[in-house]
Structure formats: C-alpha cells, structure tokens
Amino acid sequence: MVSKLITKYLNNEASEKEVALIFKWIEASSSNKKEFIALKKTWALTSVSEHTPKKDWQEVQKKIRKTKPLQYKNWLKYAAAIIVFISIGKFYWDSSNVNNKQIEENGIVLLTEDKDNSIKIKYDQENILSSSGKVIAEHNKDEIIYKKASTTSPTIYHTLNIPLGKAFKVKLSDGTTVHLNSGTTFKYPKKFSTDGNRLVYLQGEAFFEVEKDANRPFIVNIDDVDVKVLGTKFNVSAYSNTTNYSCVLVEGSVDVSNANYNSLLIPNEKASWNSLSQQFKIEKVDTNLYTSWIHGEYILEASHFSEISKKLERAFNVKIINNNKLLESQEFSGTINFKTSTIENILDLLKFDTYFEYTIKDNQIIISSN
C-alpha cells in the first residue's frame, strides 16, 4: 500500500489525498523519513539512466511494505506551500487557495515628483489621489493603472517603492504593463512624451510587457546599462545588494548595451553582466525559470539552497542565517508557491529531503549546524 502510493507520488500521479497520506507517513517516524529519502534517491537514479540497475529500487519497496498503514490527516499546511517540490523526486499539487490581499496598508509607497507627495497605497482604496484630491491613477488590489495619455510638456516622474514581502503591478500611460517583484524601486514618467524615448529606471526585478510603438523606443536603465525595445516581453533582475544583473527575453527582441558593449537578444536568451567588471554573457535559457515569480511561484532547477534562501528572504521579508554547510550546497528542483504559503511551510518541506533544524525570532531565521 505505502510502496504503491509513494511510487505514484514520484511518478507525478498521486492525488491530493494520497499526497497527504504520504506526508503523514513521513512524519510518523525518523525511520520512515530516511526510507522515503532513500527511495527518492534510488528512484531518481533509475529514472535518469537506463543503465542503472533497479535492484535497489525493488529492495527499498520491500522495506516500505513492512511499515504500518497510512492514516489520513489534515494536510493543508503542506498543500498551501507547494505546487511542485522535489529535491531529486517528482510531485505535483496545484493550489486554488489564493490570497489576493497582496497589499497591506502602509506597505507600497508612490512618490510623485510633481507635488513631492509620498502616497501610501492602501489595499481597499479605489483610486490613487494627490494631496489636492485629484485622481492620479486607478487602483485595483495589486495594481495601479494610469490613463492612456502622452504629453508635450516636460516629463514628470513617479516612483514606486515595493517593500520586501510584497509584489505589485503598474500599467503605464503608454499601455505597458510592469510586474514589480519585492524589494524593487521603479521610476517612470507620469505621462510619456509624444516624441523621443520612453525612459524608465529600475532597481530590483521586473517583468515588462511593453506596448509596441515604433516611433518611441522603450528603454529600461539599470545603472549604466540600457535595455532598449520597441514592443516585447522580458524580465530584468538588478537588485542593489548584488553585482550580478540579468535580462531574459521571452518575446520580441531587446538591445542590451552600455558605453563599451552591445548585443541584440532573441527569445529564450539571457544576457547577464557584472556591474563591477562589466563582463557580459549571452546564453540560452528556459524563460519560465526567470518569470514564474509573477504568478507567485519560484521554479527551481538544481538550485542551491544559498540561491533559494535569497529568494525566500525577499518573498517573506526575512533574514536567513544558515550555519549548515552541507545544506548550503544542496540542490533542489521543483516549484515553490510563495504566494499562498508561509516561510515555515516551505522550510518544513525542504527538510523532508535534507534534514536541518531552524529557529525563528521576529523576522530572522537561524539554521543550526547539525
């Protein structure tokens, strides 16, 4: 019974109830946990190489058959945390319990250059208003929408500051939609000029769906590097606490350049560069790995825990201090749903593969050395 369920789990065939039973069985004892990890590793080896003997797989199955029957228990604390979670196994679960309240009062701030206003965006407000009561933009939960317009007057810039633990979206006055990840600062014109470039500034991460306009190129400035497009979809990551920046093209074409470098990207290409050395690199990538965050997910592909922890810090506004050297280099693959889960849920799921202990105090998570 147990062996069959886990086999279905690893082959991406288990139902939600069956997954819940597996989680319960894993929690029942430390020996179950060890056997499950052994089973996953053996299954992974036999699934990735036709030359690997399946004897080990059969032996682990025999051991699991001798364990106690599974009993169903509330599984929601795990289900909400995960769409796919694997270290070297396979599993699928799709959550429909979406928490739409992305914006909390005093979270996201809009700075308006024209009146030097600092506007705190509240979740339930209908419109974004200036100090004089004039409508600046429409507001819909996790998005503000500027009325489509252009101007011949001098450009007036607005700036959105997205704190850690939040995500937001803005539709600009030219029709371009920009998804803003946590910890991002985005500066853009209230209205774009009728001629010339559509210039915006980014520090953090954003996914752009640029409205096509052959007469007015759209330029994203990141320090001294410009990403220039006419109409396309692409992701830019340029956080201030790292020197490694990137631009991933999903659709159309983009021109990445600075004073000494220029390269035209085609779809499914990634340009990465170091802000200090100014060394550029172009490579083919799976764009889903870089754009899934706009859906509240992180797709991991042989990602080290050190990389995962940085993503979790931004998504949950926490500081992770890892004292476990073995865990630091451990690789995980799968998709974590950070939009509908808690940091505890995700860490507990990671523990199923590589055990570690942690404590949480305020917004600091300390992983102890085992």
Beta strands, then each sheet from edge to edge (+ up, - down):
strand 1: 82-86
strand 2: 108-112
strand 3: 117-121
strand 4: 127-129
strand 5: 135-140
strand 6: 143-145
strand 7: 150-151
strand 8: 157-162
strand 9: 168-171
strand 10: 177-180
strand 11: 184-189
strand 12: 192-193
strand 13: 198-209
strand 14: 218-222
strand 15: 225-229
strand 16: 233-238
strand 17: 244-251
strand 18: 254-257
strand 19: 262-265
strand 20: 269-274
strand 21: 280-284
strand 22: 297-304
strand 23: 319-322
strand 24: 331-337
strand 25: 358-361
strand 26: 364-367
sheet 1: 1+ 24- 22+
sheet 2: 3+ 2- 8+ 11- 13+ 10- 9+ 6+ 5- 4+
sheet 3: 3+ 2- 8+ 11- 13+ 14+ 15- 18+ 19-
sheet 4: 3+ 2- 8+ 11- 13+ 16- 17+ 20- 21+
sheet 5: 7+ 12+
sheet 6: 23+ 26+ 25-
end
